[in-house]
Amino acid sequence: MAKLDPAQYVRDVRTEVAKVTWPSRKETLITTGLVLAMSALAAVFFLVVDQLIALGMRGVFGLG
């Protein structure tokens, strides 16, 4: 059974974190902006599709 060594664990974590390539502030802001824009675009798309389906259903069933 492996021995638990908290100090070795912390050293290993620091070594692995040092290998990570972190995005720059500019890259993070651009990516965040793109995510927000795509979310807004998807929301508008589904709003339009929902309204068209509702319009079609009202036409078919004569409700509303």
N, C-alpha and C positions, 0 to 999 in steps of 0.2 A: 504494500500500500504506500502511496506517495505521501511524503511528509509535507505538511503545510508550513510554508515559510513566508510570512507576510512581507518581510523586507525584500525578498527576491521577487515576489509578485509586483511590488511597487516599482522595482527596477525594470522589470519586464514591461510593465505598462508604460513607463517613461520612454523606454526604447521604441516601443511600437508607436506611441504618439509622435515621437520625433520623425518617424517615417511618413507621416500623413502630410499630404500636400493640401494646405488650407487655402480656400479661395480668398482673393483680395476683397477689399470693401467694395470696389467698383463691380466686380463680378457678382457679389452677393446682391447688390442693389439692382443690377440689371436682371438677374434671375428672378428676384422678388417681383420686380415690375412686370416681367413676362408672365409670371404665374397669376398675378392679379388681373392682368389684361385678358388672359385666356379664360379665367374664371368668369369675368364679366361678359365676355363674348359667349361663353357657354350658357350663362344665365339668360341672356337676351335671346339666344337661339331657342332654348327650351320654352321661354315665355311665348315666343311667336308660334312655335309648334303647338303648344297647349291651347293658345287662343284659336288657331286654325281648327284643331280637333273639336274644341267646344263649339265653334261656329258650325262645323259640319254636323255635329250631333244635334244641335238645335234645329238645323235645317231638316234632318232626317226625322226626328221625333216631334218637332213642332213645339218644343218646350222653351220657355223663357221668352 
